[in-house]
């Protein structure tokens, strides 16, 4: 019942019945609402394309990382330093010292972010670049797809917020004009000179 009434209200807003009581401001409001709906529908395929490009970019970046970096198994040398977390946060990432040995038996160390549950001696998988420094791990196919979806949804939500703000601003301005016209008509009715004692 609730969904039916909501759908009926939307239909009535977009396609109101013909009536002589409709003012020009009502027609302007309906026209703006229709334009907003049409623009939003036109932006849906744009958001889909944007999401596709986001997935492709994330995949390309991950492929580039896999060609220029390599995974290594590092050992945590010391536990993270416990600090007082900010209000509202139960834990935070802190840098820990890790070490790994290359196939030529050279030993490397670096500081990488880790959670508070990490302890000394834990093993950690890192991706190391050509300069033997840790780099951001490449995104998986699932992560790349999620990034594309987030881009598409974010674009749609942003467009919806902008269009809704425009519609609300136009409606607010029209409502103010309608109230002023109503006040003027009421003042004219009350102060009409040819009005009798009974109105």
C-alpha positions as CSV (number, residue, x, y, z in Angstrom):
1,X,0.0,0.0,0.0
2,X,2.8,2.4,0.9
3,X,4.7,1.7,-2.3
4,X,1.6,2.1,-4.4
5,X,0.8,5.4,-2.8
6,X,4.4,6.6,-3.3
7,X,4.3,5.5,-7.0
8,X,1.0,7.3,-7.5
9,X,2.4,10.5,-6.0
10,X,5.4,10.3,-8.3
11,X,3.2,9.7,-11.3
12,X,0.9,12.6,-10.3
13,X,3.9,14.9,-9.9
14,X,5.3,14.1,-13.3
15,X,1.9,13.9,-15.1
16,X,-0.6,16.0,-13.3
17,X,-4.2,16.1,-14.4
18,X,-5.3,19.0,-16.6
19,X,-7.0,21.7,-14.6
20,X,-7.8,25.4,-14.9
21,X,-6.6,25.8,-11.3
22,X,-3.0,25.0,-12.2
23,X,-0.9,28.1,-12.1
24,X,2.1,28.9,-14.3
25,X,4.4,28.2,-11.3
26,X,2.9,24.7,-11.1
27,X,3.7,24.1,-14.7
28,X,7.2,25.4,-14.2
29,X,7.7,23.1,-11.2
30,X,6.5,20.1,-13.2
31,X,8.7,21.0,-16.2
32,X,11.8,21.3,-13.9
33,X,11.0,17.9,-12.3
34,X,10.6,16.2,-15.7
35,X,13.9,17.7,-16.8
36,X,15.6,16.4,-13.7
37,X,14.3,12.9,-14.2
38,X,15.3,12.9,-17.9
39,X,18.8,14.1,-17.0
40,X,19.2,11.5,-14.3
41,X,18.1,8.8,-16.8
42,X,20.6,10.1,-19.3
43,X,23.4,10.0,-16.7
44,X,22.8,6.3,-15.9
45,X,24.7,5.0,-19.0
46,X,27.4,7.7,-18.4
47,X,27.9,6.3,-14.9
48,X,28.0,2.8,-16.3
49,X,30.8,3.8,-18.7
50,X,32.6,5.6,-15.8
51,X,32.4,2.5,-13.7
52,X,33.8,0.4,-16.6
53,X,36.7,2.8,-17.0
54,X,37.3,2.7,-13.3
55,X,37.6,-1.1,-13.4
56,X,39.8,-0.9,-16.4
57,X,42.1,1.6,-14.8
58,X,42.4,-0.4,-11.6
59,X,43.1,-3.5,-13.6
60,X,45.8,-1.8,-15.7
61,X,47.4,-0.4,-12.5
62,X,47.4,-3.8,-11.0
63,X,48.9,-5.4,-14.1
64,X,51.6,-2.7,-14.2
65,X,52.4,-3.4,-10.5
66,X,52.7,-7.1,-11.2
67,X,55.2,-6.4,-14.1
68,X,57.4,-4.0,-12.1
69,X,57.2,-5.4,-8.6
70,X,57.4,-8.8,-7.0
71,X,56.0,-10.5,-3.9
72,X,58.2,-11.3,-0.9
73,X,57.6,-13.0,2.4
74,X,58.7,-10.6,5.2
75,X,59.1,-11.2,8.9
76,X,57.9,-8.6,11.5
77,X,60.9,-7.6,13.6
78,X,58.9,-5.8,16.4
79,X,55.3,-5.4,17.5
80,X,53.5,-2.1,16.7
81,X,53.8,0.7,19.2
82,X,50.5,1.0,21.0
83,X,49.2,4.5,21.1
84,X,46.0,6.0,22.5
85,X,43.5,5.8,19.7
86,X,41.4,8.8,18.7
87,X,37.9,9.1,20.1
88,X,35.6,6.8,18.2
89,X,38.3,4.6,16.9
90,X,39.3,1.3,18.6
91,X,42.5,0.7,16.6
92,X,44.8,2.3,14.1
93,X,47.5,1.3,11.7
94,X,51.0,1.9,12.8
95,X,54.4,1.3,11.1
96,X,56.3,-1.8,12.0
97,X,59.8,-2.8,11.0
98,X,59.9,-5.9,8.7
99,X,62.8,-7.7,7.0
100,X,63.1,-10.1,4.1
101,X,65.9,-11.9,2.3
102,X,66.3,-11.8,-1.5
103,X,67.3,-14.9,-3.5
104,X,70.9,-13.6,-3.6
105,X,70.8,-13.7,0.2
106,X,70.8,-9.9,0.6
107,X,68.7,-8.7,3.6
108,X,66.4,-5.7,3.4
109,X,64.3,-3.9,6.0
110,X,61.5,-1.5,5.7
111,X,58.7,0.1,7.7
112,X,55.2,-0.8,6.6
113,X,51.8,-0.1,8.2
114,X,50.2,-2.9,10.2
115,X,47.4,-3.5,12.6
116,X,47.8,-3.7,16.4
117,X,47.3,-7.5,16.3
118,X,50.7,-8.0,14.6
119,X,53.4,-9.4,16.8
120,X,57.1,-9.9,16.3
121,X,57.9,-13.0,14.2
122,X,54.7,-12.9,12.2
123,X,55.0,-13.4,8.5
124,X,53.7,-10.8,6.1
125,X,53.4,-10.8,2.3
126,X,54.7,-7.7,0.7
127,X,55.1,-6.4,-2.9
128,X,58.5,-4.8,-3.5
129,X,59.3,-2.5,-6.3
130,X,62.5,-2.2,-8.4
131,X,64.1,0.0,-5.7
132,X,63.5,-2.8,-3.1
133,X,60.9,-0.7,-1.3
134,X,57.4,-1.9,-0.5
135,X,54.7,-0.7,-2.9
136,X,50.9,-0.9,-2.8
137,X,49.8,-4.5,-3.6
138,X,48.1,-5.0,-6.9
139,X,44.3,-5.1,-6.8
140,X,42.6,-8.4,-7.5
141,X,39.9,-8.7,-10.2
142,X,37.2,-8.5,-7.5
143,X,38.8,-5.3,-6.0
144,X,38.9,-3.7,-9.5
145,X,35.3,-4.6,-10.1
146,X,34.3,-3.2,-6.7
147,X,36.2,0.0,-7.5
148,X,34.3,0.4,-10.8
149,X,31.0,-0.1,-9.0
150,X,31.9,2.4,-6.4
151,X,32.8,4.9,-9.1
152,X,29.5,4.4,-10.9
153,X,27.3,4.5,-7.8
154,X,29.2,7.6,-6.5
155,X,28.6,9.4,-9.8
156,X,24.9,8.5,-9.7
157,X,24.5,9.6,-6.1
158,X,26.3,12.9,-6.8
159,X,24.1,13.6,-9.8
160,X,21.0,12.7,-7.8
161,X,22.0,15.1,-5.0
162,X,22.7,17.9,-7.5
163,X,19.5,17.4,-9.4
164,X,17.5,17.1,-6.2
165,X,19.0,20.3,-4.8
166,X,18.1,22.1,-8.0
167,X,14.5,20.8,-7.9
168,X,14.2,21.8,-4.2
169,X,15.6,25.2,-4.8
170,X,13.2,25.9,-7.7
171,X,10.3,24.6,-5.6
172,X,11.3,26.8,-2.7
173,X,11.5,29.9,-4.9
174,X,8.2,29.1,-6.5
175,X,6.6,28.5,-3.1
176,X,7.7,31.9,-1.9
177,X,6.2,33.5,-5.1
178,X,3.0,31.6,-4.6
179,X,2.7,32.7,-1.0
180,X,3.3,36.4,-2.0
181,X,0.6,36.1,-4.6
182,X,-1.7,34.5,-2.1
183,X,-1.0,37.3,0.4
184,X,-1.6,39.9,-2.3
185,X,-4.9,38.3,-3.3
186,X,-6.0,38.1,0.3
187,X,-5.1,41.7,1.0
188,X,-7.0,42.7,-2.1
189,X,-10.1,40.7,-1.0
190,X,-10.1,42.1,2.5
191,X,-9.6,45.7,1.4
192,X,-11.9,45.7,-1.6
193,X,-14.0,48.8,-1.4
194,X,-17.1,47.4,-3.1
195,X,-17.3,44.5,-0.7
196,X,-20.5,44.5,1.4
197,X,-20.8,44.0,5.2
198,X,-21.1,40.3,4.7
199,X,-18.2,40.1,2.2
